[in-house]
């Protein structure tokens, strides 16, 4: 049984928390295996919150300028991209900002939905140089990894400008392995893991969550032992029940209308969506032919899945 020891913990600022940990004792070769697995999950599979779109009053495109505002619209979008949220959010939500100038506009001027807080309330957005007002709405979503603005354009509400979304709560992960010999002259290893987060989660909590994700993944293999004739079927079921459950509805990059209709029908992830045929989807409230085609196109394009047209 190995142990995890915190060697160093440092808060450089509210959006940069560092942690250094030692995992030991490990058998020879286990350090690199565990280190690689944890690093990949920490950087790609932990959920986060991010702004994906913004609507600014009297602004139709990102190359516009706003009278009385020091920054142009592109600079405002880049500043909004830097805002970090923490909390629980299961579906897209709108935050509003109304600011009367002159003055400096920061993240704390946003009226956030319940359950969400700011990691750095003083995050700079822009400066109004005259007695004018700035009004905007930002769309906040849960998600994974990094998605470019092009992946949101087609599903944002009318009038919203897309923003590159950084959902990753872990900024950087490094690891290295140290070897030693114990009293029985066998070689043991120590895994040294360095984790930097954006402040929305503590490094130790990030490691714990990553380990739980890996535990769920590898637990699916235990039921296949000694049943070689059923392995293809079990692997298929495992993929449906575990991998697809980890793909949330937001990952399908649907329009807000289609997304909300599915959420009202208690469809929260890809595993639940695949229980329905295209014919079933048309029976959902406010879910028309266009939304059904959008879902089928997203499944085919992003996951290579063809949704059945009718019930079996």
N, C-alpha and C positions, 0 to 999 in steps of 0.2 A: 504494500500500500504506500503510495507516494504522498508527499505533503507539499503544499504551496506556501511559500514564505515571501512576504513583502520585503524587498531589500531597500527600496527607496520610493517615496511618494512626494510629488512636488506639484503645487498649483502655480504655474507661471502667470496665468491670468484666468479670468472667468471662462474663456473659451479654449484653454489649453491646459489640460491636466495630464501629468505624466506619472507612470507607475512602472517599477521594475520588480520582477518576481523571479523566484527560483523554484522550480519543480523538481523534486528528487525524492528518493533514489529511483533511477530508471535503468532498465537493462540496456546493454550495448545496442545501439541502433534505434532505440525508441525515441531519443531526443529529437532527431530530425523528423521522424514520422509525426510525432505529436506537434512539434513546432510548426511544420508546414500546414497541417490540418487546422490548427487554431488560427494561424495567420490568415488563411484564406477565408475562414468563416467570419473572423473579426472584421475584415475589410469589405466583405460583400454580402453577408447574410444577416447582419443585425439591422433591425428596422429603425427608421428615424422619421422626422417631420421636416417638410420644406415648403417654401412658397413655389408654386408652379406657374402662377399667372397673376397679372395685375391689371386692373382697370383704373385709369386716371381720367378724371373729368376733362372733357374737351381735348383729349389726345387720341388720335386714330392710329398712329404707328410709332415705332421706336425711334424714328428720326425726327420727331417733333421737338419743339422747344416750348417751354412754359413761361409765359411772361412773369417776371419777378423772381424766377427760380434760378439760382446760381448754376445748377447742373442741367445738362440736357437729359432727355428721357433715357438714353442708353446708360448714362452714369447712375441714374436712379435705379434702373433694373439691376445693375451690378451691385449696388449697395444693398438692395433688398435680398439679393442672393446670399449675402453674408449673414443675414439674421438667423440665429439658431434658436429653435424651440425645444422644449421638453414637455412631456406629459402624455396622456392617452388620447388618441384620436383614431376612430375607426372608419371615418368617411370624410370626404372633402368638406371644408368649412371656410366661411368667409370672415375675414377680419377687416374692419374699416378704420380709416384714418381721416380726420378732418382737422386741419391746422390753419390758424389765422396768423399771417405774418405781420411784421418781420420777425425772424427768429430761426433757430436751428431745429430741424425735424429729426427725431430719433425713433428708435423702435418702440420706446415706451409710450409714444403717441398713438400706437395701434390699440384698437378696442378688440381684444382677443376673445374667442369663444371660451366657454367653460372647459376646464381641464387642461388648458395650455398655458405655459408661462414662458418668459424670455430668459435665456441664459445670460445675455448681456443687454439690459434695457437701454444703455447709452449708445448702442450701435447706430452710427451715423447714416441718415438717409439723404438729407439735402438741406439747403439753406434758402429761405425766402428773404429777399433783399428789400421788399416793398410791402405795403399794406394790401396784400392780396392773400387769397386762400388756396390751399392745396387739399384736394379731396381725392381719395383713392380707395379701392377695395382690393385686397389680396386674397388669392385662393390658396389655402394650405391643405396639403394632403400627406397621408402616411405612405411610406414606400421604402425601397431598398436601393443601395448603390448610388450611381450618378446617372441622371438622365438629361440629355440635351433638350433645349427648347423645341427643337423640331419634332420631338416625340410627343409634345403636348398640343401643338397648334390646332390640330383637327378636332380636338375634343374639349377645348375651352369654351366657356360661354361667349356669346357675341360681344365684341368690344374689349375682350381681355387680350393682353400681350403676354406671350409665353416667356418664362424665365428658366434658365438652366437650374435643375433641382439637385441639390446635394443632400441626400438622405443619410449618408454614412456618418454615424456618431463617432467612429474610430478613424482618426486621421493617419496614424502611422503605427506600424508594428515591426519590430526587429527581434530576432532571436539568435542565440548561439548556444553551442553545447560544450560543456566542460566535462572531462573524464577524470576518474580517480580509481584507486584500487582500495578495496576494503580488507578486513583482516583475513579473509579467506583467499586473497589475491585475485579475486574476480573483478572484472572491470564494470564500474557503474557510471552512469551519466547524470549530469544535472542540466536541466533546460533553463536557460536564462531568457526571460521574455520581457521585452520593453514595449509598453503600450501607451500611446498618446490619444486622448479623446478630445472632443470639442466642447466638453463641459456639460453636455446633456446626459451623460452617464459616467460613472466612476470606472476607472480601469479594471478594478477587481470585479465589479458587476458585469462589465463587458466580457471578461474571461469566463465568468460563471455562465452567462447566457450562451456564449459560443460553445462551451462544453456541453450544455444541455441540448443544443441543436445537434451536435455530433453524436451524443448519446441516443437521441431519437433515430438518427440515420442508421447507426450500427445495430440498434436493437431490432430493426426489421429483419436482419439476417438470421437471428436466433431461431426463428420458426422453420428455416429451411434445412436444418441439420438432419441428415439421415433420411430425407424424403426427396431423393434425386429426381424421381419421376414427376414430382409436383413443382419442381423449381421454376420452370417458365411461368406457370400460373401464379405462384407466390410472388415472384419478382414483379409481375405485372400489377398485382394487387398492392404490393408495397409502394410502387411508384404512384398509384392512384391515391392511396390513403395517406402517404407521408409527403412525397415531393409535391403533389398537387395541393395538399392542404397548406403548404408553406408559400404557395403562390397566391397572394391576396388579389382581391378584385381590382384594386388600384393598379396592379401590374399589367392589366389588360389594356390600359390606356384608352378607356372608353370615353364617350362624351358624358357630360354631367347628367343629361337626361337618362341615358341608358344605365349609367352607374347607379343613380338614385332609384330607378325602377327595380333593378336587381336587389339592391339593399332592402327595399321595402318587401321584397319577396323572400327575405332571409337567405339570400345568396351572398356569402362573404368571401369565398375563395374558389379557386379553380376546381377543386374536388367536388364542391357542392354544385357548381355550374354544370359539370359534365353529367349530372344525374338527369338533366333535362334535354329534350330534343328541341329543334328549332320550332316545331309545332307547339311544344309546351311553353316556350318563351312568349309566343304571341298571345297566350292566355293571361299573362301578367298585366296588371293594371298599368296604363300609360306606356305600354311596351308595344310599339307598332312594327310594321314590316321593316322599316328603315333601321330601327334599333337592333332587330334580330339579325339583319344582314351585317350590321356593324360588328356584332359579337362574333359571328361566324368568320368574318374577315380577320378579326384580331386573333382568334384562335389559330387560324391557318397560317397567318403571317408570323406571329411571335412564338408559337409552340408546335406548329406542324400538326395540329389536331383538326380533324374534320368532324363537325358536329352533325349528328344524325338529323335528317329532315323531319322524320315522323317518329312516333312512338313504336317501340318494338311490339 
